[in-house]
């Protein structure tokens, strides 16, 4: 990947808005561009947490497995987002996995030590990164509350509404969400079962609240989706 392409990516990446032109050029020299095949692992538990990743294209799921082997998806990473950043706050080895979904992912890789060195000279960058950790903590707390206080159907609907609000596109009065998730993935995100996800989606479709097929969910009316 040439220098110009790296610089263009850094200019578009929200985290690096505060960097000077010289800092962007310095960072681009340290970054490595990689393409990972669909369904491949970017990292797995027990691997060293010495690299940070910045997603340019595709979708990555961050997750773990319970003692009985059940997959739990903690986060979905979309383009222009950072992941694998826990090494910045002392994680030595991964406790989660990061895996590409059903398309190749394009990403940039940076050593933790290189980003830490840049953070020591750019307070605004440090603040942005700390804010991202804060957002991650709030998201985890909200998810815990959802598991405690909401039933499976509500969690699935809330997931759809949140995904549509963040990444959906308006088509007339409707909202279209393109995604890379299977019903099992949605179940692993919402801590439900694949059968429950299928049942809820079919109920919503029968009520004409949504339409879905592989890779697409069309919400007829966000206000009525409940």
C-alpha positions, 0 to 999 in steps of 0.5 A, a space after each residue: 500500500 503506497 504512502 498516499 493511500 495511507 495518508 488518505 486513510 489517516 485523514 479520514 479516520 476520526 481518531 486522527 483528526 488532531 494529528 499534524 501533517 508530519 505526525 500523519 506521515 510518521 504514523 503512515 510509515 509505522 502502519 502495515 496494510 493487510 487483507 484478511 480472507 473472510 471468516 479468518 481470525 485476525 487474532 485469537 485468545 492468548 496471543 500477544 496484545 502488541 498490535 492495534 488494528 484500524 479497519 478500512 473495509 469489511 466487518 469484524 466480530 470481537 468475541 469469546 467462548 463460554 466454558 461450554 464452547 458457546 460463542 458470545 459476540 461482544 462487539 461488531 467493528 465497522 470501517 473507520 474504527 479501531 480494535 484490539 486496543 486493550 494493549 494500550 492499557 496493560 493487556 499482555 495477552 488477548 482474552 478475545 478473538 477477532 474474526 472477519 465476517 463473510 467478506 475479506 477485511 482490509 485493515 492497517 496494523 500498528 504496534 502498541 509501542 508506536 502508538 504509545 510513543 505518539 500519544 506521549 506527544 499529542 494530548 488530543 490524541 490521548 484524550 480521543 483514545 481515552 474517550 473511546 475506552 469510556 464509550 466501550 465501558 458504557 456500551 458494556 454496561 448497557 449490554 449488561 443492563 439489557 441482559 438483566 432487565 429485557 427479554 429475548 424479543 426486546 433485545 433482538 428488536 433493540 439490536 435491529 433498531 440500534 444497527 439501523 440507526 447507526 448504519 442504515 440508509 433511508 429509502 423513502 419512509 423506510 430504513 435499509 440495513 445491509 449487514 454480514 450477519 447470520 441468524 446465529 451471529 445475531 443470537 450470539 450478540 443478543 445472548 439468545 438462540 438462533 431459533 429465537 432470532 428466526 422466530 422474532 424476525 418472522 413475526 416482525 415480517 408477518 406483521 409487516 414491520 420489517 422485510 429481510 433476506 440474506 444480508 438485508 433488513 428493511 424496517 418499514 417504520 422505525 416508530 412502530 418497531 417494538 
